[in-house]
Amino acid sequence: MTRKKSPALSEPASSQRPQCFVVMPIADMEGYDPGHFGRVYRNIIIPSCEKAGFNPIRADDVKRTNLIHVDILKYLLSAEMVICDLSGRNPNVLFELGLRQAFDKPTVLMQEKGTAQIFDISSLRYTEYSRHMHYDDVLDVQKKLTNSLEETYAHRDDDSNVNSLIRLLSLTEPAQPKPPKDPQAAQMSMILSELQDLKGLMQATGTMAGQRTLRDTQQEDQTEKLEYLLKTAEIAFQSYTESSDPTIIKDTINNILICHKEASTLAEKNPSLKSLHVVKKIEEYLTRIENKTLSGY
């Protein structure tokens, strides 16, 4: 028997299929085998999306040299569907889910069996999969995830959409993006806003250490913070090089200086190859800014 497809998704060409942006851990996480989430993406998510008529895309599939955080924001707001894998309770994943929910866009949730429920979203439905991903289990999860994608998309405009916090809480209107007056200024503003959001995420990460030992947690927290500081400085420097707005230039330089100060403090307290590398890299950004200023642009 041929499974009936949603009319809106019937046999479109690949390039014309609605996009399904996949929000999930991309890098390896503690407690999971290397490449675990890559296998979940390839073996479960991609086949399910294609069967439901969607074109799956993940942040690391984007080949452009644009800032990855800007790409993520664009897909979170524009993709017809989003799949969010809550396994590992990754703070970046939760933040991106919150953005998607704020704009009341169709979202399908999934997680590995045994993942602790998150109180604020425990009322939403999600598809569970086995960590071991045996053949029969994978086929079963593919079927469930495909059905969930089709049903959620078919009811995307209905009050019966159970994966919408906006509708479950009977909120009047979702958030709406404001149309930009100046595209370049709007992009720079988005980058600066993202820097602040990333800082908040890193501050929240320390509360999710679980049962790890204090020593391991401190080491991992320092590594994560150093990576955050380096990424923030990198984003700020790119914003500095692309903008001609004096206010944005001033803000980006201040952000890089703050990153340098915090990275230097971490390097003094706990010297390591990682901390010294981050400090040196941020200093390179500051040197390039100084040279550009002295040369009169």
C-alpha positions in Angstrom: 0.0 0.0 0.0 1.3 3.4 -1.0 1.4 5.8 1.9 -0.7 8.9 1.3 1.3 12.1 1.2 0.2 15.6 2.3 -1.2 17.4 -0.8 1.1 20.3 -0.1 4.1 18.0 -0.3 3.2 15.7 -3.2 6.2 14.8 -5.4 8.0 18.2 -5.7 11.3 18.5 -7.4 14.2 18.5 -4.9 15.1 22.1 -5.6 11.4 23.1 -5.1 10.8 21.2 -1.9 10.1 23.2 1.2 13.2 23.4 3.5 13.5 21.6 6.8 16.2 23.2 8.9 17.7 20.7 11.4 18.7 22.0 14.8 20.9 19.5 16.7 24.3 19.1 18.2 26.9 19.1 15.4 30.1 18.6 17.2 30.8 15.5 19.4 29.4 15.7 23.0 30.6 14.0 26.2 28.8 10.8 26.8 28.2 10.0 23.1 30.4 8.0 20.7 32.3 10.1 18.1 30.1 10.9 15.1 26.9 10.0 16.9 24.9 13.0 15.9 26.1 12.7 12.3 24.7 9.2 12.2 21.4 10.4 13.6 21.3 13.1 10.9 22.2 10.7 8.0 20.3 7.6 9.1 17.1 9.1 10.7 16.6 12.7 9.9 17.5 12.9 6.2 15.5 9.9 5.1 12.5 11.1 7.1 12.6 14.6 5.7 12.8 13.3 2.1 9.9 10.8 2.6 7.8 13.7 4.0 8.7 15.9 1.0 11.2 18.2 2.6 14.8 19.2 1.7 16.8 18.8 4.9 19.6 21.2 5.7 21.9 21.6 8.7 24.1 24.6 9.7 27.2 22.8 8.6 25.7 22.1 5.1 25.8 25.8 4.3 28.8 26.3 2.0 28.9 30.1 1.9 31.5 32.0 3.8 28.8 34.0 5.6 28.7 34.0 9.4 27.2 30.8 10.6 25.2 32.5 13.3 23.5 34.8 10.7 22.8 31.7 8.5 21.2 30.0 11.5 19.0 33.0 12.3 17.8 33.2 8.7 16.9 29.5 8.5 15.2 29.6 11.9 12.9 32.4 10.6 12.4 31.3 7.0 12.4 27.5 6.8 9.0 26.0 6.3 9.9 23.3 8.9 12.4 22.8 11.7 13.4 19.6 13.4 15.0 20.1 16.8 16.9 17.2 18.5 17.0 17.9 22.3 19.4 15.0 23.1 22.1 16.2 25.4 20.2 19.3 26.3 22.6 21.4 24.3 22.2 25.1 25.2 22.7 26.3 21.6 19.9 23.9 20.5 17.6 25.1 23.2 18.3 28.8 22.4 17.5 28.2 18.7 14.3 26.3 19.6 13.3 29.3 21.7 13.7 31.6 18.8 11.7 29.3 16.5 8.9 29.1 19.0 8.8 32.8 19.6 7.9 33.3 15.9 5.4 30.4 16.0 6.9 28.5 13.2 6.2 24.7 12.5 8.6 22.6 14.6 9.0 18.9 15.2 10.9 17.7 18.3 12.9 14.5 18.7 15.3 13.2 21.4 17.2 10.1 22.4 15.4 7.8 24.8 16.3 8.6 28.4 16.9 12.3 27.8 15.6 14.2 30.8 12.6 16.2 30.0 12.9 20.0 30.1 10.2 21.5 32.2 9.4 24.5 30.1 8.7 22.3 27.0 7.6 19.1 28.5 4.0 19.6 27.2 5.2 19.4 23.6 5.2 16.2 21.6 8.5 14.6 20.5 9.7 11.5 18.7 12.2 9.3 20.6 15.0 7.2 19.1 17.4 4.6 20.5 21.0 5.5 21.0 22.0 2.1 19.5 20.1 2.7 16.3 19.5 -0.9 15.3 18.1 -1.4 11.8 14.6 -2.1 12.9 14.6 0.8 15.3 15.8 3.2 12.7 13.0 2.2 10.3 10.4 2.6 13.0 11.7 6.0 14.0 11.9 7.1 10.4 8.2 6.3 10.0 7.2 8.1 13.2 9.3 11.2 12.3 7.9 11.3 8.8 4.4 11.2 10.1 5.1 13.9 12.6 6.6 16.1 9.8 3.6 15.6 7.6 1.0 16.2 10.3 2.8 19.2 11.7 3.1 20.8 8.3 -0.5 20.0 7.4 -1.8 21.7 10.6 0.7 24.6 10.7 -2.0 27.2 10.6 -4.4 25.4 13.0 -5.0 25.9 16.7 -4.5 22.2 17.0 -0.8 22.5 16.4 0.4 21.0 19.7 4.0 21.9 19.2 3.4 25.6 19.3 3.9 27.2 22.8 2.3 30.4 21.4 -1.0 28.5 20.9 -0.8 26.3 23.9 -0.4 29.3 26.1 -3.1 31.2 24.2 -0.8 34.1 23.5 -2.2 36.6 21.1 0.5 37.1 18.5 3.9 35.6 17.8 7.0 37.8 17.4 7.4 39.5 14.0 10.7 40.5 12.4 10.9 44.2 11.6 11.7 45.0 7.9 15.2 46.6 7.7 15.6 50.1 6.3 19.3 49.6 5.6 20.2 45.9 4.8 23.9 46.3 5.8 23.0 48.1 9.1 20.4 45.5 9.8 22.9 42.7 9.3 25.4 44.4 11.6 22.7 44.9 14.2 21.8 41.2 14.0 25.5 40.3 14.5 25.8 42.5 17.6 22.6 41.1 19.0 23.9 37.6 18.4 27.0 38.4 20.3 25.0 39.3 23.4 22.8 36.1 23.0 25.9 34.0 22.8 27.3 35.5 26.0 24.0 34.7 27.8 24.2 31.1 26.5 27.7 30.6 27.8 26.7 32.0 31.2 23.9 29.4 31.3 26.0 26.5 30.2 27.6 26.1 33.6 24.2 25.1 35.1 23.9 22.0 32.9 27.0 20.1 34.0 24.9 17.3 35.3 26.9 14.6 37.2 30.3 15.5 36.0 33.0 16.0 38.6 33.8 19.6 39.7 37.3 19.4 38.2 36.1 18.2 34.8 33.3 20.8 34.8 35.7 23.6 35.5 38.1 22.5 32.7 35.3 22.1 30.2 33.7 25.4 31.2 37.0 27.2 30.7 37.5 25.6 27.3 33.9 26.5 26.3 34.3 30.0 27.4 37.6 30.4 25.6 36.0 29.1 22.4 33.1 31.5 22.9 35.5 34.5 23.4 37.4 33.6 20.3 34.3 33.1 18.2 32.8 36.4 19.6 36.0 38.3 18.7 36.0 36.7 15.2 32.4 37.8 14.6 33.1 41.3 15.9 36.2 41.7 13.8 34.4 40.6 10.6 31.6 43.1 11.5 34.3 45.8 12.0 35.8 45.1 8.6 32.4 45.2 6.8 30.8 48.2 8.4 31.3 51.9 7.8 28.9 52.9 10.6 30.9 54.6 13.4 28.6 53.3 16.1 28.9 49.7 15.0 32.7 50.1 14.6 33.0 51.4 18.1 30.8 48.6 19.5 32.7 45.9 17.7 36.1 47.2 19.0 34.7 47.3 22.5 33.6 43.7 22.2 37.0 42.6 21.0 38.7 44.4 23.9 36.3 42.8 26.4 37.1 39.3 24.9 40.8 40.0 25.1 40.5 41.1 28.8 38.5 38.0 29.8 40.7 35.6 27.8 43.8 37.1 29.4 42.3 36.7 32.9 41.6 33.0 32.2 45.1 32.6 30.8 46.6 34.1 34.0 44.5 31.9 36.3 45.0 28.7 34.4 47.7 28.9 31.7 47.2 26.4 28.9 48.0 26.1 25.2 44.3 26.8 24.4 44.2 30.0 26.5 47.5 31.3 25.1 46.3 30.6 21.6 43.0 32.4 22.1 44.8 35.5 23.7 47.3 35.6 20.8 44.6 35.3 18.2 42.5 38.1 19.7 45.6 40.3 20.0 46.1 39.8 16.2 42.6 41.2 15.6 43.5 44.2 17.8 46.8 44.7 16.0 45.1 44.7 12.6 42.5 47.3 13.8 45.4 49.4 15.1 47.3 49.2 11.9 44.2 50.1 9.9 43.5 53.1 12.1 47.1 54.4 11.8 47.1 54.0 8.1 43.9 56.2 7.9 41.9 53.3 6.5 
